């Protein structure tokens, strides 16, 4: 398997405390005496002066923020170019009016004319028309007075453009640009690639992104026509149209082509943003995956739905409120004025704020130990027979069964085992053609290359990565044609480059998490297939390398210039570059996209390592504990929850001394993370702590995945298990299409091959 992580990225940190390279400070003399003790104590407790961050996790940032991240600051001059191209074309078609003054029918007629003018041979003329369409999608800002108006008309125009067939037209143009061998070969030969090399692609991808993002946004005031258009668009993105591959697969192929070096001019940030939003529009949104279900807080025994079971299995629930996990008590009820629960449910229970869960394996293991102890033999997987066991054991088994949790994954694995054992008696499996299933089928044979390419780009965009000659260039769509000559221009470009990398990390982390979540709901082995290829491509050390920095500085970074963000830059004249204008960013206490990325990567790491002892040991080998502990300095409930989950699964391997010196962290894990009823996570005597054959574990999983993929997706048409007609009358009664010359030579063939040939009945009987 190809390794996207550069040398050194996959190696464990050089020291235990892992200071990282994000602090920007030089080496200091080591503290001595009491200072050593105090520094170690501060490190063990993870204390730092950081305010509680009021962050609301969601599928994506606000609408305006998501649109603004599509453009780099280097592209700002092109807003004027787009406007000029539109106005020049509009004046030749409509006299004496502006776009906003036209009736809807007149607007549709003009758009139809624009799409007709796209079908020209001249690339230059085609680009001007495409820029005019882009200006419409950007909200015809030349006729607007405020940012709100720009966003409103951008959404209105995007629905209008889609209804007139703009998406299909631009998709054809995108195919043409991807296959443009002249542009690819020209870019490969260039020593330095700039934003000018991706002009056509950036215009096309921007229009497609604006269509996807504006139509994806749902509002209560949307008309029936818009709602219908949204569903039609979702179907168009999800399924193969006109015998073509789904749109997401085309974008995945662009990612792999870019990483292979065949198309270094591709604007990879725009490709990744569009890919993320298309997959989000493919796949049905699962709200319950990220919403904290308050029923669990009160330990009710109501049956859970499939979505709730999945979310419970992954622990993907945000905490109720932004509490600091290390400092505050979650069991203290909120003031009555803030309580959203009904009066009869305000009383909080005593104990932990979640119900423990038990697996079938846990019950079997408990009964195995009990039977060996009291009756001297075991009954295998039998969990019902309790003959000969003391009464307390009966009560224990009853309690364990009351908290038994069967995940969707367990059901799917059991069904898969039965299908493998009895392929003929159970018949052919009916696989529903859901958008998720179609996406997996399309990705299946190239999925390893897709995962490697995404991780290569993630490595290049990580702030801890150093520039290397063999690394891929992800700055093709941010570097200007002429490099800056003044200090202020250099500062602006530096901010733009850092912002560019942050957006790439955000899109890749969100995309990978989205794929894992929905593939796990669709089928566990689809999830495991993606997960295993991510692990093979060194995703675990890559994420740890990402966190081996001053994560608090990364989350509070201000790599943005508010006056240059869309749509603000389209309403106001671009200010003159000054130090004050560059430093005048928002007043938020954190960067939303960076905190969002960190949580996504932690969730991704949790999904890859959960119930996988070999991967848990990778966390231990790469010395992840001090790296993860430093992330606890960020006082945000959801981020800390997933850090504590990762620390919990490896505490039994870290030794008694680590547990002894990190009691506050151990206490936080106990209070905040769901536990199994008989889970010995805090001690080293659990059965799961014994030596494991890690290679055999991964090989067994890989064999199961290959069997699943082979059975479901690689079946030949004429299989050996195809049904055979054994009825003599039925076979002889079938009509066969015989060639015309057969009737002429039939009697001759019958005489030569049948009547004139003697039959040796004794030999025939001996052979059979």
N, C-alpha and C positions, 0 to 999 in steps of 0.2 A: 504493500500500500504506500502510495506516495505521501511524503511527509511535508505538509505546508508550513510547519513551524520551523523557522530558521534555526541553525545551530545555536544552542544556548537558550532558546525559548523553551525547549522541552526539558531542560535540566533543572534540578532542584535549586532553590535559592542558595546562595553561597553561605549564608548564615541563618541562624534561627530567628533573629528578630526582623530580618528582611526590610531594611529601611527604605528600599526602592529608590527611584531616581526622580520622583515627582516633586520633591520638596525644594529643589533648586539651591540647597545650601551646601557649602563646602564641608570638608571633614573637620570634626571637632575633637578635642582631646577627651578621652573617656573619663567619666566621673569616677571618683574614688570614695572609699569609705562609705559613710552614710548615704552619699549621693547615689552610689550604686544600688543600695537597697531601695531608696526612694524611687529611682527610675524603674527598677524592676517591678516595684509594687504598682507604680502608675501604669506600666505596660500590662501587668496581669489583670488590673481592674478595668483597663480601657477607658479611663476617665479623661475628659478633655472639655474645655469650655466651648460647647457647641449648642446653639439653641435647638429646640424641637422644631423640625421642619414640617410645615403644613403642606404636605404633598398628597395629591389625590391621584392614585394610580388608575390608569384606564387603557383602552386599546390604543389610543394615540393622544397627542396634544390637542390644544384648541385648533379650530378650523383655520384661523388666520396664521397661526404658528406653523401648521403643517404646510400651508401654501408658501409661506416665506422661505422655508428651508429648501424649496425646490431650486431657488436661484442663489448663485454665489454673488458676492458683491462685485466681482469682476464683470458680471453680466449686466450690471445696472444700466450701462449706456445703451444696451440693446432694447430697453423699453421704448426709448425714443424712436429707434429704428422701426420697431414693430408698428408704432403709431403712425409714422410717416408712410409706411407701406399701405396700411389700411386706408388712410385719408386719400392717398393718391388714387387708389382703386375705387373707393367709394364715390369720389367726385365724378368719375367717369360713368357711373351707373345711376346715381341718384343726384338730382339737382335741387339745391336750395334747402335741403333738410339734413339733420343729423341722425345718427343711428337711433337714439332714444326717442326721437320724434316720429319714427315710422310705426305704422300698424304692424301687427304680428305677421299678417300675410305678406306685407312688403319686405319684412325682415327675412322671412323664409325664402322669398324669391331671390333676394340678394345672396343669401347663403348658397342656394342652389347654383347661382352664377359663379360664385367663388369656387365651389367644388368642380364645376366644369372647367374653370380656368386653371385648375391644378393639373389637368391632363394635357400638359404641353411637354415638348421635348426639351426645351431649354431649361437647364438646372437653375439658372439665374432667375428667370421669370417664375419658375415653380417655387423657388424659395421666397420670392416677394409675396406671392399669394399665400403661402403657408404662414408667413409672418403676419399677414392681415388676419388670418383665422386665429392665430395665437393672440393677437390684440383683442379680438372679440372674447376669447376665452379668459383673458386677463381682466375683463370687466369694462372695456372701453373707458379707461380711466381719464381720458382727455375731456370727457363730458361729465365727470363726477366732481362733487365738491368735498366729499369726505371718504374716509376709509370704509365706513359702513356701506356707502353707496357702491364703492368699487367691488366689495365682496358680494353685495346683492346682485349686481348686474353680471358679475362673473358667473355666478350660479345660474342665473336666468339664461344667459347666453350659452352656457354649457349644455343645459337641457335642450335648448333650441338646436344647437349644433348636432347633438347626438340624434335627435329625432329626424334630422335631414340627412343622416348617413355619414357624418364626418368621421366617426370612429373607424368604419370600414375603409374609407378612403385613405386615412392616415396610416392605417395598418398596412395597406398595400405599399404606401411610400416607404414605410419603415422596412419592409421586406426588401425593397429595392436598395435602400441605403446599406443594409446589413450585407447584402450580396455584392456591394460595390467593391470589386477587387482592386480597382485603380486607387481608391481612397485608402484601402488597407495597405497596399504595397507602398504607397507614398508615405504613410505614417510610419511604417516599419523602417524605412530608410532614413527618416529624419533623426538627427541627434537629439533634438529637444522638441517635444510636442506641446502646443499651447491650445488655448481655447478656440483659436481660429480653425483648428483641424476638425472640430466636432460641431460646426455651426448647424448643418442640416439636421444631424441627429438630435441636437439639443432642442431645436425648434419642434421637431416631430414628437419627441418624448415629452416635452413640456405640454403640448396640446393634449396628448393622451393622458398624462398625469392629471391635468386640470379637469378633464372629463370624468376620470375615475373618482377623484377626490370630491368634486362637487356633487356628482350624482350619488355617491356613497352616503353623503351627509343626509340624515333623515330629520325632518322637522314636522311638527304637528300641522303647520299651515300649508304644507305641500298639497297641491291639487291632486285629484284622482289621476289625471294624465301623467303627472310627474311620478306618482307612485307606480303606475303601470310601466312607465319607461324605466324606472329603477329595476323592477323585477325582470323586465326584458333584457336589460343590460347585464344583470347578474347572470342570467341564463347564457347570454352570448359569451361572457367571459369564462363560464364554467365548462361549457361543452364545446366539442369540436364543431366548428361551423364551416360548411362548404368543403368538407373533407380535409380541413386543415387542423393542425395541432392546436390545443388550447393556448391562449395568449401567454399564460405563465411559462409554458415550456419554451416559447420563443425567447422570452426574457432570460430564462435560465441558460439557454444556448448562447446568448450574448455575454453572459457572465463568464462562461467557460472559454469562449473565444477570446475574450479580453485577457483572461489569466494565462492563456496559452501563448500570448505574445503575438497572435495573428492580427489583432485589432486593437493596438494600444491607444487609438484615438477615441474609443468609445467613452462617452460621458458616464462613467460607472456609477456615480452618485445618483444621477437621475434614473438609471436602469434599476438600481437597487430599491430606490424609493417607490418606483412604479411597480416593481415586482412585489414588494411588501403589500402595497395597497390593493393590487389585483388579487393576491391570495386571500387577503382579508375580505374582499368582495366575493371570492369563490366559495368560500367556506361559510357555512351558517354560523352566526355568532352564538357563543355559549356564555350567556351572562353569568350563569351560576358557577362558572369556573373561577371567577374572580370576586364574587360578592360573598361577603361573610354571612353565612346562614345562622341566624340567631337561635334557631331551634337547638342546634348543637350545644350552645352555651348553657341551656337548661337541661340537657341530657334527657330529652324526651325519647320515647321508644317508638315514635312514628316511623313507618317504613320510608326509606329514601327513594327518590327517583333515580334514574340512571345517571343524569347529570350531576346530582348531588353526591351519588356514590363515587363518581369519578373525581369530583372535587375533593371529597373527603379522603380518597385514596392518595391524592397528590398533596393534600394539605394546602391547596391553593386558595386560601381565604385571607382576606385582609383583616386586620384587627379593627374592632369597633372604636374608631377614634385614633388619633395620632399620638399614642402613648409611647414614652421611651421605655423600651423593654427592660432596661437595666435599672431604672430608677423608680418606676411607678407600679402600683398594685392594681392589677386589672379587676380585682374582685370588689373594689370599692364602688358602690353604685353611684351613678351620676346624680347631680342635683335634679330635683323634680322638674324644674323648668326646662332642663335639657333632655329629660327622659322621653324617648319616642315610643316606649313600650306601653301597653295597656296597663291599667292599674293593678289588675290581678296578677301580672307577671313581673312586677318591679322587684320583688324579693329575689335576691341572688342566692343560689345554693351554696352550701359549704363545700369546700374542696376545690379541685381544679376546674378551670373554665371549659372543659371539653370531656367527652366520654371516651375512655380508652377503647381500643379495638383489639380483636384477637383473630389471628388467621387459623385456618384449618390445620396447618402444620403445627401451630403452637399447641392445639388441643391434642393432636396425635403424640407430640413429644412429651407432654405432661402425662398422658396415660401410659406411655411406654415406660417412663421412669417409675410411675406408681405401680404398675403391674410387676416390673422387675423386682421392686422392693418388697411387695406384699405377697405375691403369689408365685413369683419365680419364672414367669414366661410372659410373652407378649402376644397380641392378636393382630399385629400389623396395623392396618389403617382403620380398624374397627373402633369407632368412638361411641358406640351405643351400649355395648356389653360392659356392665360394671360389677359382675358377679365376683365376690371375694374381696372387694375393695371396701375399706372402712367408710363409715357414713360421711366424715368430713371430705373425703375424696369425691363422693357423690355431689356434695354441695359445691365443691370447687369446679367440677365439670359443668354443673348447671350454670354457675356464674360465668364461666368461660363461654359457654354456648350462647348465653344472653347477649354477650358482647361480640359474638362472632361477626366478622365482616367479610363478605364475599364480593370482590371487586369485579368489574366488567372484564378485566384482564384474565382473572381466574376462570370465568365462564368461557371466554374465548379459547383459552389454552386447552381446557377440558374438551370442548367441541372439536378442536383441531386434532387432539389425540384420538378421539373416536373416529374422525374422518380418515385418519391415517391407518387405523386398525381395520376398519370395515369400509373400504372405498366402494364396494359393489352393493352391499346391502343397504347402506344409507343413501345411495343415489348421489346424483350430482348436486353440489351446493349451489344455491341460488344467491348470487352476489348482486345486491342492488346497485344500480349505476348512479351513485351519488356524486356530487362534485368532488368530494374528497377521494373517492375510489378512482374516478377518472384521472385526477391529478397524480395519484400514486402509480397507476398503470403507465402514464406517460413518462414519469420520472424514473421508473424502475431500473431500466438498463443503463441509464447514465447517472444514476443517483450518486455513486461514489465520486465521480468527477464534479458534480454540482457541489457536494459538501466540501471537497478539497478546495475548490475555487473560492467558495464563500469564506473559508477559514484563512486562505491566503490573503484575501482582501482585508479581513478583520485584523490579521497580524500587521499588515502594512499600515492600518489606520490606528492601531493601539498607541497610546501616548508613551508607553514604555519601550516601544520598538525604536531601534536606531537605524538611521539611513544606511542602506547597504547597496552595493552595486548590483547584486543579483535579485533584489526585491522588485516587485512590480510597481509601476508608477501610477498612483491613483489620483494624481493632481492634474491630469490632462484637461479637465473641464473647469479648472480654477486659475491656472497660470495665464497671465495676459501675454499678448504677442510681444510687447516691449516690457522688459523688467523694470521695476521701479528705480528711480534715480535719486529720490529724496528720502529722508528719514521717515517722514509721515506716510509716504506711499509704501515704504517697506513695512511700517507698523500696520497699515491697513491690510496689506497682503498677508502678513503674519497672522492677523486675526481671522482673515478669510480662510486661510489654510487650516488653522486649528478647528474652526467651525465646520469646515468641509469634512474633516476626519471624524468629528463628533457625530455628524449626521450619518455618516457611513456606518459607524459602530451602532448607532441607534437602529438603523434600518435592518442590519444583519441580525442583531440580537433579537429584534421583534419578529423577524421572518422565521428564524430557526425555532423560536419558542412557539410560534403559531403552528408551524408544521408538526412539531412534536405533539402538541396538545390535540390537534384534530386527527392525526394519524392514530394516536392512542385511543381516541373514541371510536374510530372506524374499525381498527383491528390492532391488537397488541403487537403482533409480529411486524406490522408495518412500522409501528413506533420503534420496535427493537432494531429493525433493519437500518433506519436512519440513525438511531443512537449508536449502533455499533460502528458504523462508518465514521461518525463524528469522533468516537473514541480512537479508532484506528488512525485518524488523521491528527491526533494529538490535540483534541479540543480541550481536554481537561487541563493540561499544563499551560495551554494558551490562555484560558480564562484566569488561571492563577497568576500568570505573568501579567495580565491586565490589572489585576488587583494588587500586584506587588508595587504599589506606588502610594503617594500621599492621596488616598482616595477622597479625603475631605476637601483637598484643594481641587481635585477634579470635579467634584460635585458642585462646588461654589465658583467654578471658573466663569469668567465673563467674556467669552469669545463671541461677542455680538456687538453690532453698532445699530442701535434702534432706528436711527434716521435713514439707514440704508436698507432696512427690511421692507419687503413687500407686505401690504400695499402702501405703507407710508411713503416710500420713495417715489411712488407714482403721482402722489398728490402734491407733495412739496418739492420745491427745487432742491437739487442736490447741494448740500452745504459745502462750503470750502473746507478743505481738510485742515483741522487743527487738532492739537492734543486733546482739547476739551471735547470736541465732537467725537473723537475716537473713543474716549473714556466714558462718554455719556451713554451708558447702557440702561437696562431696566434696573429697578430697585429690588428685585426679588433676592431672597437670601440664598437661593440655589439655582442651578441651571436645570430646568425640567428635563431636557433630553438626556443629560448625563446621569441624573438620578434614575430615570426610566431605564437607561441602558444597563446600569449597575444591577438593578433589580432583575431585569431580564436575564442577564448573564448568571446571576445567582440561582434563579429558577431553573435555568438550563443545566447548570451544574448539579442541582438537586435531582433533576429528572434522569440525568445520565448515571448517577451513582446510587440511586435508591434501590435497595435490595440486591446490589451487585457488590459482593465482597472484594472481588478483584479490583474494581474501580475505587472502592473505598480505600483500599490499600494504596492506590495511586495518590490519593489525597495525603496519606501519611508519608509516603516516600518523598513526595515533592514538598514536604514541610508546609502544608497549607494552614495549619493551626494559627501560627503567629500572623500570617497574611490575612486570614479571615477575621482574626480578633481585632486587628486595627480597623477593619470596616465597621466594627461596633461603635466606633467613635461618632459615626453619623447617626444622629438621633432621629431616626425615621422607623416607624414600627414595622413596616413590611420588609424593608431591607434587613433589619436586625433579625426578624423572624427566620428568614432563609439562611442567614449566616449561622444562627443557632442550630438550625436543622443540620447544616453541614458539619458543624462541630460535634453535634450529638452522635452522629453515626460513626465517628472515629475516636470518641473518648476512650473506649475500651482498649484501643491500641496505643494510646499515648503514654501510658504508664501512670503509676500511682503518684509520682512526684508532680507531674503536670496537673493532675486532678487536684492535688493538695494545694498547689499554688494558684489555682484558678477557681476557687470556690464560688466567687461571685458569678462567674460565667456558668458554672455548673448549676447554681441556683436559678439563674435566668432560664437555662434550658429546661429545668424541671417545671418552672412555672408557665412557660410560654409555648413549649413544643408538645404536640400530642405524643403519648407513649402507648406502647402495647402493654397489656395488662401484666404480663409476666416478663417484661423487658428488663434485662439487667444491663442497660446501657452505661450506667455509672460505675460499673465494676468490670474487672477483667476476667471473671469466671463464667461468662456466658458461653454457651456451646458454639455460638457464631465466632468466638474469638480464637477458636482452635486453628491450627495451620490448614490452609486450603490449597488445593491444586487449582490456582487461578487460571492457568492456561486451559485446563480441562473445562472449567466453568464457561469460559468464552467460546470454546470449541463446540460444546453441547448446545449453547444458545445459537451459534451460527448454523449448526446442522438443522436445528428446528426451523430457523428462518428460511434456509434454503429449501427445506421440504415444503414449507408453506408456499413459497414463491413458485416452486416447481409444480406443485399440485394445482394451484389456482391459475397461474399465468403461463405455464410452459407446456400445457397438454397438447399433444399432436392431435390432428383431426382423426386419424385412424389409430386409435389407441388399442392396446391389447385387451383393455377392459370394455371395448365396445360390445354392445349386445349382439348376439348371433341368433339367427332364425334356425332352430333345430327341427322344425316341423316339416316332414317330407312332402305332405300335400301342399303346404304353403310355398315351399321352395320350387316344386315342380309346376305350380300354378302361376308362377311369376312370368309376366311378359318381358321378353328381352328384345332389344333392338338389334337385329342381325344385319350384317352387310348385304348388299344387293346380290353379290355373286354367290352367296351361300346357297340360295335356292337352286342355282344352276349346278353346283357341284355336290349337293347334299347326298344324293344317292351313291355317287362314286366314293365319297368319304365314308359312308356307312358300310359299303361293301368291303372297302380296304381295311378300315380300322376296327370293324366289329365282327362282321360275318366270317371273314376269312382268317381271323385270328383265333387259334385254339385256346381254350381256357383250362388251366391246370388247377382244378379245385383243391387238390391236396396241398399244393404249395401256397395257395391263397389262404387256406385255413391255418397253415403253419405260421405264416407271417402275421396273422392277426389273432 
